[in-house]
Amino acid sequence: MEIEVVAKALKELGHPTRLSIYKAVVRAGFQGIPVGSLQEKLAIPGSTLSHHIASLVSAGLLIQRREGRTLYCVAEYEQLDSVIGFLKDECCMDEKCIDPK
């Protein structure tokens, strides 16, 4: 994963409101959560919520799905896994190995 993609994802998650939104969407699971439910749950004005959702979508962290008149937010779990993996992939690689003998 490219560092610019990870940096954008982390930047968007660095805002408390967006992090709260993302956490609620991830918690909802693979079926997602209706935007109206997010608005009620987090007590965020609709225009503000739309702005923050758009930022998360542009970072590849969320997708939106329409079912009839209801718009759902769904987490892109592969993107989440990629960001976490990027942070963990090189963990302790520069650490000197000590022979246990």
Secondary structure, 3 states (H helix, E strand, C coil): CCHHHHHHHHHHHCCHHHHHHHHHHHHHCCCCEEHHHHHHHHCCCHHHHHHHHHHHHHCCCEEEEEECCEEEEEECHHHHHHHHHHHHCCCCCCCCCCCCC
